[in-house]
Amino acid sequence: MSKLYKNSGVDVVKTDQLIVQALKFIKSTHNKNVLGNKLGFSAEYKINKDITLCSATDGVGTKAILAAELGIYDGIGQDLVGMCSNDLLCNKAKPLFFLDYFACSSVIPKQYTEILKSITRACKKIQCALIGGETAEMPSLYHKNHFDMAGFLVGMKLNQKKLRVKKNDLIIGVKSNGFHSNGYSLIRKIINDNKINLKKKKIGKKKLVDILMQPTRLYHELVNEGDLKKIKALSHITGGGVISNFKRSLPKNSKFEINLPSLPQEYKFIFDNIKITEKELMEVFNCGLGLVFVIDKTYYRHFINKKFFKLIGEIN
């Protein structure tokens, strides 16, 4: 699927009345230090003229159900950290500390230990302290080995010069590590409806189970502080897909063109088992890109030689 997507800059926003009401409650708690959540990725709280704290919270969605059904937990903790830390990166913040919330029917030592180890490994990779968390046993809500979890990450960014997005700026996409943590309700439906044996089914040389349980890529490992000084806008590609998430990072009415690379091999599994249009696919999955950002064209060579980085478009 190599296709050109154009954005006209006309963005019709339908605001749900319930959200409007909720925002009134939320904003009533704010003080002058709250800078809000303008990008929709992580929120900002100004400490002083030089330091701003950023915070993000997320979960892993129904990938947790698949992990429980398969008994595979060694990457799900990284999914949790990655969903939070990649949002934080969009605000150009460095991770400081992480907390987790784990809920289950009753604690199964092996399951709990493997998940905690996975969270710990991921925190170490991005130099983030795991400083606490909460474990809740709720047998009336969770059954057998099923569980859910959420993560809470706080980071810091120093005062930075704001870079203006302008015409002819380049759009760079960074490869995802499979489906990350989005689209798993649809993936599980495909598996159940088609009675697919994940441990036997292969896509190319890889077992489907290994593809589906690949952990979310931690983009703080690929984008350093020097890179962030050159980047104008970043977007973490999660639910909603490439186009809608990327638009969130741009000034209102920005125009751009994105030429998506061919879909990774694992998407054959989707097309082979369900009728879905490319537009629908784009609104559910990351389509092989987990991070998209904007740079001035003078920095093209700096970024394009990095592993997993690819030129995918331009600002009009």
Phi, psi and omega in degrees: 000085173255110188215146181269128178243125180250142176243125185281345183094349178271114185236106181273118183256122176258108184266122179291136182301326180294320180294320178301316180294319179298319180297327177296316178297313184299312184291340179292344179268350188283151170239186186294342182277345181283118179264358174086199184225056189301325182274342183078013179254298174223157184265157184235142179225116186280123177273311175205189185294342183254335189236133174234133174269141176239145180222148180215147176222145182194176175228198180242008178061210185280006170296334177296324179294316179297320178300318180293318181294326181269342184071030181246115186234359190286352178240349187292331176292322176293325174304314182298311180296317183296320180297328178276312185292325178291328173294318180297322180300326181297336175263011178061037182256147176267127180299137176250300181214155185230144172231149179237154174235124183237124181237138183206179176287304172209148186295125173257112188311313183296314179299309182300316182294317180296320179293316180297320177298320180295319176297315182298314179301317181294319178298320179296322182298328182251016176055053183237138180275130171271103191256355180173183180173188181215138176240127183237132175257119182223080184297338179282344182253321181248146183238145179054234184261014179287150185207172170217159179207157178222155179234152181225118187236134176241135179225177183226141171229142179273159180305125183232151175291130179283131181257129184272130175285129183221171180302142180077000171297153183260150178248122181250135176250142179245130186303143174270168175256073183080214186278355185056241183233028182235145178089011186282342173293317177291318179300315180294325177296317178299316180298312183290317182294327184257005179048053183275131174272103186297330184278345178256325182294135179238146170242107188067233180264354184262144173288141181301324180300321180291323179295313184291332183260012174298137182282157177301135179290138179266102188285348172295339178285338185255337183243115183263179183298324177295321177297318184298332178290341181261344185270135183269323182206140180232150175220135177269123185270105180233218179302134184107341173083187188294306189295310184294323178290321180295319181300329180297333185273352186257158172300151182304140179068017174295145178247140182205165173232133177236129177250098185291139176291169178301146181296142174300159185304327184295341180287349174299325177301322179289308183296328182287342190238358180204148175277117182212137179277163178298322180298315179296320178300318181295336183268353182249317188247165178280349176056031175096359180236122181257344180215136178227135180214167185245136177223160169290144185297342178293342180261011183307307184294329179300319185267326190290340179275355179283147178297135177080358183265140182212138174289124182236355181178191185208150174278132181270000000 
